[in-house]
Amino acid sequence: MGEVVSQSDALSRREQYRDEGKKVVFTNGTFDILHRGHVEYLNKAREAGDVLFVGLNSDSSVRSIKGNGRPIMTENDRAYLLANLICVDYVIIFPEDTPLKLIQTLLPDVLVKGADWPVEKIVGKDVVEQHGGTIKSIELSPGHSSTLIIKTIVERASYFRI
């Protein structure tokens, strides 16, 4: 089981893993309404190295990115769920819209992002590559997204007794 850590704790753990010669993987996202696509993606990210750090957008940064109706789940609930996935070692909540500061701090060996992002537009790509790291693009599972789940709930709302 993983744990939710501060950025300073993440850095000290990152340094420990560097000293041990372990390959650190970093990915990030909003992970609102955790679903199968998220879990498949995170499992694939974990396979890219020895330790997986997940940057999680704070509630305010999710609202900034996705609009006032999001996130559906709070940052603490999203962090708890992620930290309890076998493949996730550490979760770090960050307040910015992008994880650039966190990537500059951790300097992961592997930066992972979904294939829906063009590699040249992946935030932190240059930083990671300048420090000898690599970028890994992972295909996403079609038909799985928080947006589709929300849409399905709205479409079926009349069937629920609330």
N, C-alpha and C positions, 0 to 999 in steps of 0.2 A: 504494500500500500504506500502511496506517495504522501506528500504533505504540501500544504500551502505555506510558502515562505516569503519573507520580505526580500526586496532587491539586494540588501546588504548580505543577508543570509545566503541568498542564491549565489552571490559573488564568492563568498568564502567557500561554499561547497564546490563551485566551479573550479576554483584554484586547487582544492584538494584533489579533484578528479584529474586535473591537468598534471599534477605531481605524480599521480598513480598511473599516468599514461592511458587513461580511459577516454574514449571518444564521446564527447558531449553533443547531443542533438537538441536543437531548439526549433519550436514552431509556435504559432500564436493564432489567436482567433477570438471570436465572441462566444462561441459554443453555447448559444442560447437554445434552450430546449434540446438537450443532449439526445442524439439519435444514432441509429446504426451507422450512418455515413461518417459521423464524427469518430465513432469507435474504430471503424475500419481504417480511417485515415490515421488516427493516432497509433494504432498497432503497426501500420506500415512505417510511420515516422520513427517509432522505437527501434525497428529493425535496422535503422541506418547507423546505430551506434550502441554505446553501453548505457547511457543515461539520457533520459528525456526530460527536458525542461519545457513547460508550456506557459507561454505568456498569455494572460487572459485580460481582455479589455475590461476596464471598470464600467460600472453602470453609466456614468456620465459620458465616457468615450463611446459606448455602444449607442447612446441616444444621439450623440453628435454624428455618428456614422450612418445609423439606420433610421433615425427619426424618433419622435416623441413616444411612440407606442412600444418601443423596445428599450431595454430587454424585457422579455416576459419573466424571466427568472433573475433574481438578484445575483450580484457578483459573488456573494458568499455562498449561495446555493450552487452556482455554477462551478465555483472553485472546489467545493466539497465533493461534488460528483466527479469532477475530473481527477482529483487527488485519489479517489477511491477506485480508479481504473488500474488494473494490474500493469498496464504498459506505461503509465505516467509516474515519474519519480518526484517531480516538483512542479508546483503551480505558482506563478508570480503574477499578481494583479498589477496592471499598470494603467495610469490615468490618461496617458496621451492617446491620440487617435491612431498612431502607428507605434510599433515596438522598437523604433530605431535606437532610442536611448538605452533600452534594455539589451539590445543586440550589441551595442557599443560597449556596454559594461561586461556582458558575459563572454563575448567573442567565442561563440560556439564553433565546434569543429565542422558541424553540418547544420545548415539552415534549410528547413523543410517548409514547403508551401504547396498548396493545391495547384494542380495543373491548370486551373481556371485563371491563374495569374501568369501572364507572360514573364518568363525568367528575367528579362531585362528590367521589369518593373517591380521585382520583389524588393521590398524595403529591407535594407541592410545587406544586400547582395555584395556590394562593393567592399563594405567593411569586413565581411567574413572572408571574402576572397583575398583581400590585402593581407590578412593574417593567416593565410595558408589553408583556410577552410573551404568547404565545397557547398554547392547548392543542389538540393534534391527536389525535384518536382514530382508530386504524387497524383495519379489519376483519382478523381473523386467518384464515388459510387453514384450512378445516375438514379434520379428519383428520390433522393434523400436530402432534405434540407429543412431547416427550421421554418423557412417561409412557406414551403409546401404543407408542413404540418399545420401552421396557423391557417392557411387557406382552407384546408380540409375541415378544421374545426369550425370556421366561420360558415362554410357551406352546409355543414351538418348541425349547426346550432339549434335548429328547430326540433331536432330529435332528442335533445337533452332536457332533462327536468332540472331546472336551476331555481 
